[in-house]
Every structure is written in C-alpha cells, then in structure tokens.
Amino acid sequence: PAAGARLNQLKKKLTDLIEAKAESLKGRIEPEASFDYTLPGRRSFVGRRHPLMQTVERIVHIFRGMGFAIATGPDIETDFYNFDALNTPENHPARDLSDTFYVEKGILLRTHTSTVQVRTMQAQKPPVRIISPGRCYRSDTPDASHSPVFFQCEGLYVDRNVTFGDMKGVIIAFAKEMFGPDVKVRFRPHFFPFTEPSVEYDFSCMLCGSKGCRVCKYNGWLEISGAGMVDPEVFMAVGYDPEEYTGYAFGMGVDRITMLRYRIGDIRLLYDNDVRFLRQF
C-alpha cells in the first residue's frame, strides 16, 4: 500500500508537469505552421546481418540438411590441438612465427577449426558427423583474396566404411546447393599431415564466369580449401581404432564463398566495416 501511494503521488506530479508544459506552449505555434503532429515518427535504421554471417547461416543450413551437427571451440588453442593431434611435425613451416600468431610458448590463435574436430573426437565415440564454423588467424599479407583474420568451416565424418567417394559427394552436393547446378568442382592431389590421401578442391569462379579475374588469379578457379581421409595417426591421438573406423575431413573458406556468393571482388571489403558497403546486404 505504501508503494502504491508513492506511485500515485508520482503519477499526479508527472501529470501536473505535462499539463503545465502544454499550457505554456499554447499560443507559441503560429496558425500557419505546417508541422503535423499526427505524422508517424522517423523509423530508426535497422541493422543487417553481416554478409559473412549470412553465409555461415547458409552453410549451416545446407549441412544440417545432410545430417551434420554444429560444434564450436575456443579461438585460443594449444600446440596439441592445433598441431600435435593433427599429425603436424615439429619442423612443419605452419608452426613458424611467420605463419602463426603465438600468444606465448605453446599457446596460439588457432590457424584452422580442425581443433574443434579433435576436441569432439576426444569427447565422444563414433559415429561423428559435425561441421565447425569459426574465426581463424594466420600471418598472411592482406590482398584481394587473403586476410590474416578469416572465417573457416571444417567438416568431419567418422564411422565404419566411410569412403573418399562419400566425401566427394558431400562437397559437390554442397557446391550445387550453395551456387546452383552450373557450378563446377575440381579436386587436385595435395598433401596435409592430418589426411591421407589428401586433395585441394576448387569451385569455378562465379565472379568472372571462369574467364579469369584478379580474385581467381586469372585461371577461372577459386581455391576453397583442402580435404581428405583422416590419417590413422589422428585417430590414434584421440583414442579411435583406425582398424575399425574411417572418416573424412574437409574445410572451406567462408570468406571466399561469400565473395563468390555475392560477387565481391576484394576480401578486404568484408573487414573494412564500411556501412555503405554493408547496407547492400
């Protein structure tokens, strides 16, 4: 009751102030004044999802439709999760200061989201079917297609009798779902410490129609990332039996997919935070 009484007093005080102010304003507005108090107020600018986040949401939607769950992990990692568990030798150039940002000895900013795959395999038994979108960091010189901070999405599928053909089918299905039936995908032999056999895969450049531009380095293809069958050494590092299980892993650069999707000619535009650019999305 005491609080109610105080609220009633406050209400009366505010009402009196409003009435007094309204009375003081009477006669100040000229009869010919054109201001219409019944007009609606100006609408505030409504923010939009960043094009990178829109692409991440689209990627997640596509892979969820193929049965993949979403997994996340920390941006700051240890040598074990970023390199050791992924069968990366001590003398591998990726461990150098010229390639990787170190917080202190043994602690670094993750260079890929494969770290999430290791953590997931440690936490659960097969089958494992996940994708792990997130921000990564590498000591790259910024140019039209490279950035020291970038988004990546990696996928992992581990079970019995998983094949290389299964992996190719998933990547091709994703490309056509993201870019339409006309997109082309090519696989090139490569080497990664954590997969064997390994490939790099490219999508045909949608910016120039595969005719050649500075983003695709004038060859008509844009490198997306790498893929391959999980190396048995990785399985042993997380306690899986490589004689019982097989699996594939793949990665993709979300930034480059965003560039293809929206026909953006320079990756740096995604990080300049120019509102004139972002309002287009």
C-alpha positions in Angstrom: 0.0 0.0 0.0 2.8 2.4 0.8 4.5 1.8 -2.5 1.1 2.3 -4.3 0.6 5.6 -2.6 4.1 6.8 -3.6 3.4 5.8 -7.2 0.1 7.7 -7.2 1.9 10.8 -6.0 4.5 10.4 -8.8 1.8 10.0 -11.4 0.0 13.1 -10.2 3.3 15.1 -10.2 4.1 14.0 -13.8 0.5 14.7 -14.9 0.7 18.2 -13.5 4.1 18.9 -15.1 2.8 17.7 -18.5 -0.4 19.9 -18.2 1.7 22.9 -17.2 4.1 22.4 -20.1 1.2 22.0 -22.5 -0.4 25.2 -21.2 2.9 27.1 -21.6 3.2 26.0 -25.2 -0.3 27.3 -26.1 -0.1 30.2 -28.5 3.6 29.7 -29.4 2.8 27.9 -32.6 1.7 30.1 -35.5 -1.6 29.2 -37.0 0.0 28.8 -40.4 2.6 26.4 -39.0 2.8 23.3 -41.3 4.0 20.7 -38.7 1.6 17.8 -38.5 1.7 16.1 -35.1 -0.2 13.2 -36.4 2.6 12.1 -38.8 4.4 8.9 -37.8 7.9 9.2 -36.4 11.1 8.6 -38.3 12.0 4.9 -38.4 15.3 4.0 -37.0 17.9 2.3 -39.2 17.6 -1.5 -38.6 20.9 -3.3 -38.6 21.5 -6.2 -41.0 23.4 -9.5 -40.7 26.9 -9.1 -41.9 27.4 -10.9 -45.3 29.9 -13.3 -43.6 27.3 -14.3 -41.0 24.6 -14.7 -43.7 27.0 -17.1 -45.5 27.7 -19.0 -42.3 24.0 -19.4 -41.7 23.5 -20.7 -45.2 26.4 -23.2 -44.9 25.0 -24.5 -41.5 21.5 -24.8 -43.1 22.9 -26.9 -46.0 25.0 -29.3 -43.9 22.3 -29.7 -41.3 20.1 -30.9 -44.1 22.8 -33.6 -44.8 22.8 -34.7 -41.1 25.8 -32.7 -39.7 25.7 -31.3 -36.2 27.4 -28.0 -35.3 30.4 -27.9 -33.0 32.4 -25.0 -31.6 35.6 -24.5 -29.7 38.0 -21.8 -28.4 39.8 -19.3 -30.6 42.9 -19.5 -28.4 44.4 -23.0 -28.5 47.4 -25.1 -27.5 50.0 -26.7 -29.7 48.5 -30.1 -29.1 45.1 -29.3 -30.5 46.3 -27.1 -33.4 49.3 -29.2 -34.5 50.3 -32.3 -32.4 47.0 -34.1 -32.5 46.7 -33.4 -36.2 50.0 -35.2 -37.0 51.9 -31.9 -37.8 55.7 -32.4 -37.5 57.7 -30.2 -35.1 59.6 -28.7 -38.1 56.5 -28.0 -40.2 56.5 -24.4 -41.6 53.0 -23.8 -40.3 54.4 -23.7 -36.8 56.7 -20.8 -37.6 56.2 -17.3 -36.3 55.9 -16.2 -39.9 52.7 -18.3 -40.3 51.1 -18.5 -36.9 50.2 -15.9 -34.2 51.5 -17.1 -30.8 50.2 -15.7 -27.5 53.1 -17.3 -25.6 55.0 -20.5 -26.0 52.6 -23.4 -26.7 49.6 -21.1 -26.8 48.4 -19.6 -30.1 45.5 -18.3 -32.1 44.1 -21.3 -33.9 45.0 -21.4 -37.6 42.0 -23.6 -38.5 38.9 -25.1 -36.9 40.3 -28.6 -37.1 41.0 -28.1 -33.4 37.3 -28.5 -32.8 37.3 -31.8 -34.6 40.0 -33.1 -32.2 38.1 -31.9 -29.2 34.9 -33.5 -30.5 36.5 -36.9 -31.1 38.0 -36.8 -27.6 34.6 -36.2 -26.1 32.5 -38.8 -28.0 32.7 -42.2 -29.7 31.9 -42.7 -33.4 29.8 -42.0 -35.3 30.8 -38.4 -35.5 29.3 -36.0 -38.1 30.0 -32.4 -37.5 30.9 -29.0 -39.0 32.7 -26.4 -37.1 32.4 -22.8 -38.4 34.5 -20.1 -36.8 37.2 -17.4 -37.0 40.8 -18.4 -37.7 44.1 -16.5 -37.7 47.2 -16.7 -39.9 50.1 -14.4 -40.6 49.0 -13.5 -44.1 49.7 -10.3 -46.0 46.3 -8.8 -46.9 45.4 -8.7 -50.6 42.3 -9.3 -52.7 41.9 -12.9 -51.6 43.9 -13.2 -48.3 43.3 -11.8 -44.8 45.1 -12.5 -41.5 41.7 -13.0 -39.9 39.2 -15.1 -41.7 36.3 -17.4 -41.2 36.5 -21.1 -41.9 34.1 -24.0 -41.7 35.5 -27.6 -41.4 33.6 -30.8 -41.5 34.3 -34.3 -40.1 32.6 -37.6 -40.6 33.8 -40.7 -38.8 32.1 -44.1 -38.9 32.6 -47.6 -40.3 33.2 -47.9 -44.0 33.4 -44.2 -44.8 35.0 -43.7 -48.2 36.7 -41.0 -50.3 33.7 -41.1 -52.7 31.4 -40.2 -49.8 33.5 -37.1 -49.2 33.4 -36.0 -52.8 29.7 -36.5 -53.0 29.1 -34.2 -49.9 31.4 -31.4 -51.3 29.8 -31.5 -54.7 26.3 -31.5 -53.2 27.2 -28.5 -51.1 28.6 -26.6 -54.0 25.5 -27.1 -56.1 23.2 -26.2 -53.2 25.1 -23.0 -52.5 25.8 -21.8 -56.0 23.4 -23.6 -58.3 23.6 -26.6 -60.7 26.1 -24.8 -63.0 29.0 -24.5 -60.6 31.9 -26.9 -61.3 34.1 -28.5 -58.7 37.6 -29.9 -59.3 39.8 -32.0 -56.9 43.6 -31.7 -57.1 46.1 -34.1 -55.3 47.8 -32.5 -52.4 49.4 -33.2 -49.0 48.2 -32.4 -45.5 49.6 -34.0 -42.3 46.2 -34.9 -41.0 44.7 -36.6 -44.0 45.8 -39.3 -46.4 45.0 -39.3 -49.3 44.6 -35.5 -49.5 43.2 -33.1 -52.1 42.6 -29.5 -52.5 39.3 -28.6 -54.2 38.3 -25.5 -56.2 35.0 -24.0 -57.3 34.6 -22.4 -60.7 34.8 -18.6 -60.3 31.4 -17.1 -60.3 32.8 -13.6 -60.4 34.1 -13.9 -63.9 32.2 -16.9 -65.2 35.5 -18.9 -65.2 37.0 -16.4 -67.7 39.7 -15.2 -65.3 39.9 -12.2 -62.9 42.3 -11.0 -60.2 40.4 -12.9 -57.5 40.8 -16.3 -59.2 44.3 -15.2 -60.4 43.1 -15.3 -64.0 42.7 -19.1 -64.1 38.9 -19.4 -63.7 39.0 -21.3 -60.4 38.9 -20.2 -56.8 40.6 -22.4 -54.2 38.2 -23.2 -51.4 40.3 -25.4 -49.1 41.6 -28.9 -48.6 40.0 -32.3 -47.8 40.9 -36.0 -47.5 40.6 -39.2 -45.5 41.5 -38.8 -41.8 45.1 -40.0 -41.2 45.3 -43.0 -38.8 47.7 -41.1 -36.7 45.0 -38.6 -35.9 42.6 -41.4 -34.8 45.3 -42.8 -32.5 45.9 -39.4 -31.0 42.2 -39.2 -29.9 41.8 -42.9 -28.9 39.9 -44.2 -32.0 40.8 -47.5 -33.6 42.0 -46.9 -37.2 41.4 -50.5 -38.0 37.7 -50.2 -37.1 36.9 -46.7 -38.2 37.5 -44.5 -41.3 36.5 -40.9 -41.9 36.9 -37.9 -44.0 37.6 -34.2 -43.1 37.2 -31.1 -45.3 37.5 -27.4 -44.9 36.2 -24.3 -46.7 37.0 -20.7 -46.6 33.8 -18.8 -45.7 35.2 -15.5 -46.9 35.9 -16.8 -50.4 32.5 -18.5 -50.5 31.0 -15.1 -49.5 32.9 -13.4 -52.3 31.6 -15.9 -54.8 28.1 -15.8 -53.5 27.8 -12.0 -53.6 30.3 -11.4 -56.3 32.6 -9.3 -54.1 36.0 -8.6 -55.8 38.1 -7.9 -52.7 38.1 -9.8 -49.4 39.2 -6.7 -47.5 35.8 -5.2 -48.1 34.4 -7.8 -45.6 36.5 -6.4 -42.8 36.6 -2.6 -43.5 33.2 -2.1 -41.8 32.2 0.5 -44.3 28.4 1.0 -43.7 27.9 2.0 -47.4 29.2 -1.5 -48.4 27.3 -3.4 -45.6 24.0 -1.8 -46.3 23.9 -3.6 -49.7 23.3 -6.8 -47.9 
